[in-house]
Amino acid sequence: MAAAKNTPAIEVEAGPVQVRVTNPDRVYFAELGLTKRDLVDYYLSVDEGIVRALRARPCMLHRFPEGLAGEKVHQKRVPRGAPPWLETVQIYFPRFGRTADELCVNHIGAVIWAVQMSTVEFHPWNSRCADVERPDEWRIDLDPGPDCDWARVRRVAHVAQEVLGELGAVGWPKTSGGRGMHIYVRIAPDHGFADVRRAALAFARAVERRAPQDVTTAWWRKDRDPAALFVDYNQNARDHTIAAAYSVRGNQRATVSAPITWSEVDECEPDDFTMLTMPARFEHLGDLTAGIDDAVYNIAELLEWADRDEAKGLGTPTGD
């Protein structure tokens, strides 16, 4: 049964601030009967994790003002009338010649404010607000084709882990909340987006060489085997974002992009991690990404790989 409209607002304690949440009984996930209040409670339950994933990063919001049955809004700009304690960072978009003041999360109150504004998904940049042009996070996006199964995603994840180990880099895996998997590597913010993308492509090609039956780095979708897994290096381009660790995804299963251990790769299924299961998991395990800021990798060797590939005539595709 649908929730009553215009239910009384509530005041929620969110870290250092109180956030007023209107229409808390509005149903967002109709198949599960989960409401806006349930979404607030979920993000409060994973406070440390979601804040670590978003901290001091420009953040795009995926909003569903009428719940998942309504229109999805991709919002970069924080609207007028935001509370004075909310932090933002001004981003310039050369393609459009415009700027946007994007949300910059520094405590759980900013997350709950965004949920009050009907945000379900959080998509942060891989750079920090203090210097948005210097990424400190390299993102390995294992993006399955339409006919690619989860077993192949698992196999490729282990190949990526093997290559990372040989590089001396620490990878932090998580489910995407969909059909894929992400691996994050903390890097020194010494390079711009173009170099980080080149490094990511060199890594993707190394994974492809080791698993040519499973992996593709083909730029155009029409050139990819539908059963292959695309290692999407372009997620490291400027202003490209993917769902944060602990972010709920906008589907009726209420799945979550969930950090996992490497030992769980062969045990878990994407739908194991939802708004309903994650709070108890987080209470039991804590934040599995807690050590990520202490494991910083220098991408210099990967840039040498990129130079080598380019010398062999393997160019770097451009575009979106």
Buried (B, 14 or more C-beta within 10 A) or exposed (E): EEBEEEBEEBEBEBBEBEBEBBBBBBBBBEEBEBBBBBBBBBBBBBBBBBBBBBBBBBBBBBBBEEBBEEEEEEBBBBEEEBEEEBBBBEBEEEEEEEEBBBBBBBBBBBBBBBBBBBBBBBBBBBBBBEEBEBBBBBBBBBBBBEEBEBEBBBBBBEBBBBBBEEBEBBBBBBBBBBBBBBBBBBBEBEBEBEBBBBBBBBBBBBBBEBBEEBBBBEBEEEEBBEBBBBBBBBBBBBBBBBBBBBBBBBBEBBBBBBBBEEEBBEEBEBEBBBBBBBBEBBEEEEBBBBEBEEEBBBBEBBBEBBEEBBEEEEEBEEEE
